[in-house]
Amino acid sequence: MINQTKALKLIKIYSIICDRFEKDLKYTCERFSNNDKQDLTDQEIMTIYLFSVQEEQRFSVKHIHKYACDYLLEWFPKLGSYAGFSNRLNQLSEAFRCFVSSLSEEFLPSDCFSNQSLLDSMPIITCSGKRNAKVAKDLTDKGYCSDQYETGRYFFDKPLA
């Protein structure tokens, strides 16, 4: 059983997902088979996943399903097995992508540009300092990173474009 504040957050997440699902998400995960009416709806699976990630910091599907079995079973009594939950969650990948893009469009700050990205300047080690680069030779360069205590590593430090 979850406390009242978490229950209200669960209800809010569910209502947002249901609104978006009726608008446009239902077309991204439409089933054309005899098994198109499931006991546990796609909205409920998305709600369980997003609530568990946001409120409980559970990031693996196994931990999310276990949490749902332990604490959310009264909210979702037809949860079913882990294998079925995982399979259905994988089928909803396109719905999650559309859901995130619609949310980001709606809540995008006015001073933010959607066509620009920011990259981290952390170097990526592609091989040890003793070896010659064999991966992405045209993008990598041998150099020293002051954050690392070793020299002679290959890093991505050339612009990709």
C-alpha positions as CSV (number, residue, x, y, z in Angstrom):
1,M,0.0,0.0,0.0
2,I,1.3,3.5,-0.8
3,N,0.6,6.7,1.1
4,Q,-1.9,9.3,0.0
5,T,0.6,11.8,-1.6
6,K,2.0,9.0,-3.8
7,A,-1.5,7.8,-4.6
8,L,-2.4,11.3,-5.8
9,K,0.8,11.3,-8.0
10,L,-0.1,7.9,-9.4
11,I,-3.6,9.2,-10.3
12,K,-2.2,12.3,-11.9
13,I,0.3,10.3,-14.0
14,Y,-2.5,8.0,-15.0
15,S,-4.8,10.8,-16.0
16,I,-2.1,12.5,-18.1
17,I,-1.3,9.3,-19.9
18,C,-5.0,8.6,-20.6
19,D,-5.5,12.1,-22.0
20,R,-2.4,11.7,-24.3
21,F,-3.4,8.2,-25.2
22,E,-6.8,9.3,-26.4
23,K,-5.3,12.1,-28.4
24,D,-2.5,10.4,-30.3
25,L,-0.7,7.6,-28.5
26,K,-3.3,5.0,-29.2
27,Y,-2.3,5.0,-32.9
28,T,1.4,4.2,-32.1
29,C,0.6,0.9,-30.3
30,E,-2.5,-0.3,-32.1
31,R,-2.9,-4.1,-32.3
32,F,-4.4,-5.8,-35.3
33,S,-5.0,-9.3,-33.9
34,N,-7.5,-11.3,-32.0
35,N,-5.7,-10.4,-28.7
36,D,-6.3,-6.6,-29.0
37,K,-8.3,-6.3,-25.7
38,Q,-5.9,-6.9,-22.8
39,D,-6.9,-7.2,-19.1
40,L,-4.2,-4.7,-18.2
41,T,-4.3,-1.7,-20.5
42,D,-1.4,0.0,-22.2
43,Q,-2.2,3.1,-20.1
44,E,-1.8,1.2,-16.9
45,I,1.5,-0.3,-18.0
46,M,2.9,3.1,-18.9
47,T,1.6,4.5,-15.6
48,I,3.3,1.7,-13.6
49,Y,6.5,2.2,-15.4
50,L,6.6,6.0,-15.1
51,F,5.5,6.1,-11.5
52,S,8.1,3.5,-10.5
53,V,10.9,5.3,-12.2
54,Q,9.8,8.8,-11.0
55,E,8.7,8.1,-7.4
56,E,10.7,5.0,-6.4
57,Q,13.8,5.3,-8.6
58,R,13.4,1.8,-9.9
59,F,15.1,1.6,-13.2
60,S,15.1,-2.1,-14.2
61,V,12.0,-3.8,-15.4
62,K,12.4,-6.6,-12.9
63,H,12.5,-4.1,-10.0
64,I,9.6,-2.2,-11.4
65,H,7.4,-5.3,-11.7
66,K,8.4,-6.5,-8.2
67,Y,7.5,-3.1,-6.8
68,A,4.2,-3.1,-8.6
69,C,3.4,-6.6,-7.3
70,D,4.3,-5.6,-3.7
71,Y,2.7,-2.2,-3.5
72,L,0.5,-1.4,-6.5
73,L,-1.5,-4.7,-6.8
74,E,-4.6,-3.1,-5.3
75,W,-4.4,-0.4,-8.0
76,F,-3.7,-2.8,-10.8
77,P,-5.1,-6.2,-9.8
78,K,-4.6,-7.8,-13.3
79,L,-0.8,-7.1,-13.4
80,G,0.2,-10.6,-14.4
81,S,3.6,-12.2,-14.7
82,Y,6.9,-10.5,-15.2
83,A,7.4,-12.0,-18.7
84,G,4.1,-10.6,-19.8
85,F,4.7,-7.2,-18.3
86,S,8.2,-7.0,-19.9
87,N,6.8,-8.0,-23.3
88,R,4.0,-5.5,-23.2
89,L,6.4,-2.8,-22.0
90,N,8.7,-3.5,-25.0
91,Q,5.7,-3.2,-27.4
92,L,5.1,0.3,-26.0
93,S,8.5,1.7,-26.9
94,E,7.0,3.9,-29.8
95,A,4.2,5.1,-27.5
96,F,6.8,6.2,-24.9
97,R,8.8,8.0,-27.6
98,C,5.7,9.9,-28.8
99,F,4.7,10.6,-25.2
100,V,8.0,12.1,-24.3
101,S,8.2,14.2,-27.5
102,S,4.7,15.6,-26.9
103,L,5.5,16.5,-23.3
104,S,8.8,18.1,-24.3
105,E,7.0,20.3,-26.9
106,E,4.3,21.3,-24.4
107,F,6.7,22.1,-21.5
108,L,9.6,23.5,-23.5
109,P,10.8,26.8,-22.0
110,S,10.5,29.9,-24.2
111,D,14.3,30.5,-24.1
112,C,15.1,26.9,-25.2
113,F,15.9,25.9,-28.7
114,S,14.7,22.5,-29.8
115,N,17.1,22.4,-32.8
116,Q,20.3,22.8,-30.7
117,S,22.0,20.3,-28.5
118,L,24.6,20.6,-25.8
119,L,27.4,18.0,-25.6
120,D,29.5,17.1,-22.6
121,S,33.2,17.7,-23.0
122,M,34.2,14.6,-21.1
123,P,36.6,12.5,-23.2
124,I,35.7,9.0,-24.2
125,I,38.5,6.5,-24.0
126,T,38.6,4.3,-27.1
127,C,41.7,2.3,-26.3
128,S,44.6,2.1,-23.8
129,G,47.6,4.3,-24.1
130,K,49.8,1.4,-25.1
131,R,47.8,0.6,-28.3
132,N,47.2,2.4,-31.5
133,A,43.6,3.6,-32.2
134,K,41.6,1.2,-34.4
135,V,38.2,2.5,-33.6
136,A,37.0,5.7,-35.4
137,K,40.5,6.8,-36.5
138,D,39.2,9.9,-38.2
139,L,37.4,11.1,-35.1
140,T,39.9,10.2,-32.4
141,D,43.2,11.9,-31.4
142,K,45.8,10.9,-28.8
143,G,46.0,13.4,-26.0
144,Y,46.2,14.1,-22.3
145,C,43.3,14.5,-20.0
146,S,43.9,16.5,-16.9
147,D,41.1,14.7,-15.1
148,Q,42.8,11.3,-15.6
149,Y,46.2,10.6,-14.1
150,E,47.5,8.8,-17.1
151,T,48.7,10.1,-20.4
152,G,48.6,8.5,-23.8
153,R,45.0,7.6,-24.2
154,Y,42.9,8.1,-27.3
155,F,39.9,10.4,-27.0
156,F,37.1,11.7,-29.1
157,D,38.1,15.4,-29.3
158,K,37.4,16.3,-32.8
159,P,34.0,17.7,-33.8
160,L,31.7,15.1,-35.3
161,A,30.3,17.4,-37.9
